[in-house]
């Protein structure tokens, strides 16, 4: 089994006290699954299934979880539904310091409410999308948005990661803006999840500061992360290949790395979230996992068996 040598990188410190009073940097790094959210028959989050799967992913080797992100269909749930799922995580006994939660919303009052709720429960960090309805907004508007979110959590200063996904949000966190935000909100903004797929952008963001933690959204970057370029990755397909990702990141196992990337490749040209949930349903022998929230639609029934077969083929290394 081939190994890739790991050298210390700029993102190795965790649990570090920030200059902001009361803020401790969370234990977030390495392989983080953008965990899918199970959906109940009435369209609300299925707490029991979601928490059971969260435990499974941590047991499979995930260093952390991104709860209620894009893969978790966060923006398709109401504020109350999101709060209730956070509450379920909070009372589950799961290691909340290893969990970040998506709190972005188009309305800044909703984003502030969700961030404050996450802080009160004790999540390790919040992941904040830019407000995503109006496009072409000025940097001053985005700064004002974060100003409100940060003020709402000033008594419980939860760490913030920016969520850069311009293909969906239509609003980028640009590099110059990030520099301004770090200067203005010193100590509160600790990193970035980059779902743009633009590695040049991710590398430039990671170079802003030695302790600015950047997480690309693909396990294909795990070797760079292992070598210190990034803090890890936050991946939708880590719902399905967490053990392989963990071996690649921690041990430098090139075979595990190649198979993890191949599993991600199974979803090229397919709807990612319905596809991931369909495969979870198949692997867990639980059809309820197929459910998604509108406007998403379940994977076509005919596409499920070929996807499972392709997955098993990669798993077997054939």
N, C-alpha and C positions, 0 to 999 in steps of 0.2 A: 504494500500500500504506500503510495507516494506521499511524501510530506512536504509542506511548504514552510520554510523557516519564518518565524514570526519575530518582528523587531518591535520595540516599544514605539508607540505612536503618540500623537498629541492629545489623545482623548482617553488616557488611561486613568485619570483621577475621578473617583466617584465618592459620594458622601462628603463632598467638600463644602465647608461653610462659606456662604456668599457674603458679600459686603452688605447685603440687605438683611436687616435684623430679623432673625427667625426663619430665614430661608436656608434650607439644606439641599444641596444638589442631589437629585434622586439617583437611585441605583439603576440607571437606564443605559444600556449599551449591549452590543452584540446582536444576537438573533431575536428580533421582535416580530411576532405575528400580528398582522392587521386582522384581528379576529372577526370572523363572521358573527352576526347576530341571528340566533334562531327566532323565527316569527311564529306567534301563536295563531290559531284559527281566526281570531278576531282582528288580526293585524298588529297586535301589540308585541313587544319583545317577549320571547319565551325565556323567562329567567332561569328556570331549572335546566333546560337544555344548554343555554348559553354558559352557565357557570360550570356545568359538567364538562363541557368542551374546553373551557379555559383551563381547568385542572389537567385535562388530557394534554394540552399543548405545553404546559409547563413541565409535565412529566416527560414529555417527548424531547425536551431539551431547550425550549424557548427560554431566553434570558429575561424576556418581558413580553408584555402584550400591549397593543394599541386598541383600546376599547372604543367603540362608537366612532370609528373613522369612516373612510369611504367604503371599505369592504364591509364594515358594520352597518352601512346604510343609515348613518346618523341623521343626515338632513331630511330623511323621509319620515322620521319619527317626530312627534310633538315634543316640546320642551318637557312636559310632565312625563311622558314616556321615557325620555332620556334620563331624567332625574330618578325615576323609579328603578331603571336598570342600574344606574350608579349606586343607588341604595342597596340593591341586591348584591352587587359586588362588595360593597362596604361591609355587609354583615356575613359574607361568605367565608371569612377566614383566609382568603387568598392574600398573597403578599402585595399589598397595594402600592408600596414604594417601587415595585417593579412594573407597575401599570400606569400608562398614560391614557388620558381619555379625551376624545374630540369634543370641543365645546364651541366651535365656530358656528356662526349663524348670520343670516343676512341682517337681522335687526340687532343692533349693539346691546340693547337691553337684554335680549335673550342670551347673547354670548356672555354677558356679565353675570347673569343669573346662573348659567350653567357652570361657569368657571368658579364662582363662589361656592356652588354646591359641591363641586369636585374637591375644592380646598377643604371644606368642612368635613368631608368624608375621609380625606387623607390620601387621595391618589398622588402618585409620584410627580406627575406633571400634567398640564393640559396642552392640547394640540389645537392651534387656532388658525382656521382658514381666514383669509381676508373676506370682508363682506362682498358677496358674490352676485348681486343683482346689477347694480350700476357698474358700467365699464368705463375705462379711461379716467378713473378718479385720480385726483392729485395725491401726492405723498402726504400732504398735510391732512387730508381726510382719513387716510389709513392710520396716521399717527394719532389723530383724535380718537379714532375707534379703539385703538389699543390703550390709550390714556384712560378711557372709561372702564375697560376690562381690568386694567391694573389697579385703578383706584378702588374698584369693587372688591378686590382681593387684598387690599393693603394690610388688613388686620390678620390675614392668613395668607402670606405671600407665596402662593404656589408657583413653582417654576413653569415657564411658558416656552413651548416650542412653536415656531411658526410652521405653517403647513403650506408648502408651495406646490400648487397643482393647477397651473394656468390653463391647461387644456379643458378642465371642468369649471374652475372658478371664473376664468376670464380675467382675473386680477392677480398679477404677480407680486411676490415679495422680491423686489429687485435688489441687487447687491448694494448700490448706493443707499437705498432705503434701509436695508438691514444695518448698515454701518450707523446710520442716524438713530435707529431704534436702540442699538446697543449703547450708544452714547447717552441717549435720553433716559432710558430705563435700565441703568446700570445694575447688573446682577439679577434682574427678573427674567430676561430672555436668554435662555441657555442653549438654544439649538434650533434645528430646522429639519423637518421631514421634506425631502425633495422627491416628488412624484412626477416631475417633468420629463425624466428620462435623459436630460441633458447633463452628461457627466462633467462637461467643462464648467457649467454653472455650479454643480455640486462641489467640485474641487475648489473653485474660486470662493464659494461660501465657506468651505472648511478652512480656508487660509485666512479668513478675516481675523480670527483670534485662536490661540492655542486651545482654549477651553470652550470654543463654540462647537457644539456637538451636531454633526450633520449625518443624517440617516437617508441614504438613497432608498428607493422603493423596490429594488430588485436584489435577489440573492446572488446575481451575477457580479455584484460588487463586493462580495464577502472577502475575497482574497485581498483586495485593496484595503478593506476595513481591518482585516487581520494584520496587515502591514502598517497600520496606523493612519491611513489616509482619511478614514471615516470612523464614526463611533459605532457603526454596525449597519444593519439594514432593517427596514420595516416593510415586510412583504405580505401581500395577499396570499400568495401560494405557500407561505410558511404554515398556513392552515393544514397543508398536505404533505410537507416535506421537512418539518421542523427537525427531525432527528438527523437528516442528511445535512441540513444547514448547520446544525450544532457541531457535527463532526468536521465539517469543512472549516468552520470558524475557529474552533478550539484546538483541533488537532492538525489542521492543514491537510486533511484527507482529500486528495484531488479527485478520487473516484466518487466520493460522496458529493463533492462540489459539482462535478459534471452531471451527476444524476439529479441533483437539486435543480440545476439550471434547465435540464431537459424537461423536468416536470413543469416548470414555469412555461416552457415553450409549447406544451400541449394546449395552452389556451390562446396561442396566437390566432387571430382571426375569429375568436369565439367571445361571447359575452362573459367577461371575467367573473363577475360576482355570481350570476346564476350558475356558471360552470363550476366554480369552487364549491358552491353550496350543494349542487347536484352530486359532486364527487364525495363530499362529506356525508350526504344522505346515503350514498351507496356503501361507503366504507363503514359507516356506523349502523347500517341496516335500519335506518330510521327515515322514512319518506318525508316526515315533517320538516326535515332540514332543506327540502327543495323550495320551501316557501320564501318568496321575496316580497318586498313592499313595492307597490306601484310608485313610479312609472316603470320599474323593472318588471320583467316577466320571467317565469321559470324557464329553464333550459328545455328545449324540445325533447320529448320522451325518447325519440329515436336517436338523439345525440348522446344519451347517457351511457349505454353499454359500450360503444366504441371508445369513449373517453376513459371509462374504467379499464378497458382492455389495454389501452395505450399506457395508462398509468402503471398497471401491473407489469407490463413489459419493461418499463424503465426501472421499476423497483427490482425486478429480477436481473437486470443488467443484460437482457438479451436483445 
